């Protein structure tokens, strides 16, 4: 799931899960499939460098659908900082859109509210069938053993972007492949107000995405096999400490990054202040800041040793955007037609090309537009070394609780205070206490 997603709605989610049967979406009327056949509302997530850029891209594509079907689509692009809270409010009030984008890590949490349309064989059949989609993308669309709560729309993975000018100025020719190399290279790149690696330390979701990857490399995914939180294991503590120590101990992340939550690290990268960032689909943002494609390179996220792969070689979460339909939409037929349009081969090529993401639709992936060097690293990562965040109902609380713990640890590091193992364990213990019990 991408950009500046703030999952600060844990308390709301807890109340939601206690009242699943009361949830709904669409309009207040709770009407059926044909109550509003000539219109529907769509909440899109902010995928490009700005809300306005998204509106321009999506309006042009949606116009094709409107012309083909006669259905008027009311588009709203919702910032990531607001999207989850807006969705949660809609599930309780019944005042929401017909169709919406959700971060794929939220799928199981929102599925548990009962507000989203299940994608059973019949509904998949109305958009061309489940087998059109890459199975790993479907795996991040809902809890295991249940019909998915959404349909994959954009697939992404984290990669390491490196600033060629800053590397050349430091006499470095290759990006780091392991974390030891990251620290060694990072010290050579840092100095005179410049730093090796950027981070969004106040962004809860970015924190979770990175510490989940570090966690897998240490042998944990922060939950037990039966879905119970396990935040205080030695592996979890080591993972969080290793990430924060890039600022606290090794000093290759600028202290000011502890307050970043709005893509500021991408601006620093474009202005030659930061030599590397770990990001999803940063190329459109770089272009908006005046960078040319030749100004940066892309490589896999480092691992502890060896090469990226399964198990402790995981180097990204399975990132992506899914498309969901509120169960009580006033225009079920139109909503399904819209999802079919947005996941058609042609639209998948157009939209994912515009956003620099990878189509989760198999046929669309064959287009030459997705054979470039950046796309190749992303595709290889998704195929070989990415893992989905746990598809458990409490995932959004996990993002809030542990994401906040990491934010607080970055703040301690920025203030020059030692980030000890005991302090990390204390923060993670507090985070686990905030999770639903039982």
C-alpha positions, 0 to 999 in steps of 0.5 A: 500500500502506498504513499503517506498512509496514516493509520491513526484509527485504531480505536475506531477500528476496535469499535468497528470490529465489535459491531460488524453487523451494523456496517455498510457503505454506499448511500444512506438508503441502503438500496439495491443494485438498480436504485441509481443506475446512471451514477456512482461515486469513486474514492481513489487513493493518491498515487501520483505526485499530487492530488491534481495530477491524479485527477488529471490522469483518472478523469481522462480514463473515467471519461472513456467508461462514462462514454461507453456506459452512460454512467456518471462517475463522481471522482474524489481523490483522497489523500493517504493521510485521510483515506483510512479514517474516511473509510472507517467512518463510512462503514459505521455511518453508511455514508460512503462511496460505491467504489473505492481504493484501499491499501492492500494491507487493510484488506483483512481489517476492512473485510472484518467490518462486513461492509465490503462486497465479497468477491466470490466466483460469481462477482469475479465472473462478472469482471472476467474471472479470478484467474486473470489476476496474479495469485500473490496479489489476490493473497493480499486482498483478504483473509485466508480461507475467505472470499477476497474483500477487494480486487487488485488494481496496482501492484508495487514493491519497495526498491532502493533508489540511489542518486547517481550524482551523489554516488559519483561525487563520493567515488562509489559505483554500486548501491549497497546489497547488504545492511553492512554495506549500507552502513559502510557506504552510508558513512562515505555518503554522509557529511556536510549536511548531506546524508546517505538514506532518507526516511519518513520517521513520522509516517506510521505506515512507512515505519510498519512497511520497513520494520516488517521487512526487517522483521522477516529478515530476522525471522518474525512477521510480528504475529503468530501463526494463529494471528496473535500479536507478537511484538516483543520477541527478540527478533522483533526487537532486533528488527526495530532497533536495526532500522532506527539505528540507521539514524541513532547509531550509524547516523546515516539518516538525518535527524530531521527525518524523524519529523518527515511524513509527507514525502519530504525524503523524496524532495531531499533526494531530488535536491542532492541532499539524500543519496538513497531512499527506500520507496514504492514507485518514486519515479513520478515524484522524481520527475515532478521535482525536475529529475531525469531518469538518468539521474537515479538508479534502482536496486533491490532493498538490502538483505542481511547477507546473501541475495533476496529471496524467500524466508529471511531474504524477504526485502519488501512487503507485497505493496499495492492498491486494491479496489473494493465495492461497498456492499450496500451500494445503490448501483451494484451493476454499475459498480461491477462494470466500473471495476471490470473497466478499471481492471481491463487489460487496456486500462491496466496498461494505461493506469499502471504505466502512468503511475509506474506500478505493475499490473496485477492482471497477468495479460497486461504485464506482458506489455513492453511498458513494464520491461524497463529496468525499474519495473524489472526490479519490482517484478523480480521482487514481487516474484521472488522476495516480497511477502504480504503483511499478515492478513489479520483483522487487527492489521490496522491496529498493528500499523498504528501501535507499532508504527507509533512506537517506531515514530517515538524511537526516531524522535528519541534518536533525533534528540540525541538520546540512546536507543537501547534494546530495553527502550525498544522492548518497552515501546513494543510492549506498550504497543502490544498492550494496545492490541485487541486481546483474545 
